[in-house]
Amino acid sequence: MTPGTSQRAPARDSNEHVRELVERGQRGDRDALEELYLIHFDRIYSYLHVSVGNRHDAEDLTTQTFLKMLEKIGTFKWRSAPFSAWLFRIAHNLAMDHFRAHRRWQPEDEVPEPPGEEEPSAEAMAMQSLGRESMSRLIEKLSPEQQQVLTLKFVFNFPNAEVATILGKTEGAIKSLQHRALVSLQKQITKQQAT
């Protein structure tokens, strides 16, 4: 933005601003790459922490995600999904590689919530009614794919198309996974409330 223009600068994480940062980053602008990192760090870290269940691995995978971003940003093309979905896809792939390599799950008691959640999500409302610990136990009974879909949709608020891009599935498959996960949760909640 040049001095003297009457237009306001776009919001820091707006699609327009991120697009400009990506273009500058693709030309090697370190400041733009740093700002992309700062804009996306908290959400990527939170997603990986939820995915792998412990802080140490989440930190390592977050670092790897942004190293891959630096390596591959020149190959990023604007298509139907935004830059954030591309980053989450990298994070998702690294988490899946981590599970294949380590075949372990070491959950922590407290998983951080992504910042900026102003109105309660479906997950937050459900957790209020049953309590965080009970909901976590119910969600753990879902398949890993169902857990991923619910996390991306209700914790990170991604639309179906972006969840499909991140997980490498069709939008129909995402809708089906979400539906089956919610039906399963409803059955578990009904059963729990009956006892």
N, C-alpha and C positions, 0 to 999 in steps of 0.2 A: 504494500500500500504506500503510495507516495504521499509526502506531506501536502496538505492543502486540499485533499480530496474529501468530499462530504460523506462518502460511504463509510459505514462502520465496519471494522474488521470482523470477519466471521468468528464464531465461537471457537475456542481452542480445539474442541473435539468434533466440530461440525464436519460433514462429509466434504464440503468445499475446502476447508482448511487442511484436512487430512490429505485430500487429493493433491493440493499444492505442495505439502510436505513430502509426499511420496515422489512427486515429480522432481523436486529439488534433491531428495535423497538418492534418486536414481542417477542424478548428475554428480553425486559424490559430496553433497553439502552435509557436513558433519553436524551442524546446528539443527538441520531438519531431521536427521536421523536420531539425534538425541531427543528432540521434541516428540517424535513418534514413539520412542521408548517410554518417555515420561507419560504420555497420554494413555498408553496401553498397558503399562507395567502392572498396575493393581489388579485389573481384571484378568490378565493372563495368569498372574501368580495365584489369585483366588481360585480360578478354574483348575489349575494344576494341583493346588492344595486339596481341593475337593476330590479331584480325580485320583491322586496317588495316596492321599490320606496322611501325609506327614510333611512337616515343614522343611526338613533337610532335602528330601528328594524334590519337593516343589521348587525350592530355591535353585537347585542344580538344573532342573528342567526349564525353569524360567530363563536362566542364563543361556542355556542351549537354544531356546526359542529365539531369543533376540540375536544370538550369533548367526543362526540360520537366516533370520531376517536380513542381517547385514550382507551375508553371502548371496542371498537369492533376490534381493529387492530389485535388481536389474531385470529379472525375469517376470516380475509381477505385471499383470495386465488387468486393466479395469474391465470387468465383465459385469455380470448380474449381481455378484456378491461384493460387499465392500472390503476394504483393506483389513478391517478387524476380523472378518471371517477367514481371510487368508492366514492371518497370524494365529487364530484359534485352531485352524487346520494343522498348522505346523506344531502347535502345542499338543494337540490331540495325537498326532502321529508319534511325537516323542514320548508321550505317556504310554501309548500302546507298545512301543519298542521297549520301554522301561519294564512293563509288565511281562513281556515275552522274555526279556533277559533275566529278570529277577524273580518272577513268579511269586511275588509277595505283596502283602497288604499290611501296613502298619498304621492304622488310623489313630488320630489324636482325638482327645475329647472335644476341643474347641477348633472349629474350622472358621476362618475369617469370612465375614460377609463382604461382598464388593461394596465400595463406597458409593454414596449417592442414592441409596434406596430410600425414596421419600414416601411412596405409598406402598402399603403392604402387598406383597405378591401372593399368589395362591399358596405357594409353599409356606410363606411366613404366617398366613392366616391358619393354615393347617397345623403348623408347628405351635401356634398359640393355643389351639384347642387341645392338642394332645401332649404338648411339651416337646422340646427339641430332642431329648433322648429317645422318647418313644417313636417319634417320626423317623429319626435316624435308623433305628432298628427295623422299622417297616420298610424304609427305602432300601436298606441293605439286602432285603429279601428279593428285590427285583433283579432282573438280569443286568449285567454291566451296561449293555446298550440302552436299556430303559432308564437306568440311573443317569447316563450321559445325556439323554434327550431331556429328561426332567431338569437336570442341572442347567443345561444351556437355555432351555425355554423359560423356566420360572425363576432361576437365580440370576442369569445373565440377560434375560429378556430378548433373546434372539428370535426372529421370526422363523417359521418352518423352512423357508428357502435357505437361510443362512445356516441353520442347524444341519440341513442336508449337505451343504457345501463342506462344513467343518468335519462331519462324520463320513463323508464320501458315500452318501446314500441318496436315494430319490426322495422327493418331498412326500410322496405317498408312503414310503417306508417309515419316514419320520412320524407322520400322522398316525400310522398304525402302531408304532412303538409307543407313542405318547398315549394313545387310546388304551392299549393293553396295560400300560403302567398305571394309568389312573383307575382303570377297572380293578386291577389287582390291589392297589392301595385302598380303594373304597371297600373291597371285600375284607381286607385286613382290619380296617378301621371299624367296620360294622361288627366283625367278630370280636375285636377287642372291647368295644363298647357293650357288647352283649354279656361279656364275662365279668 
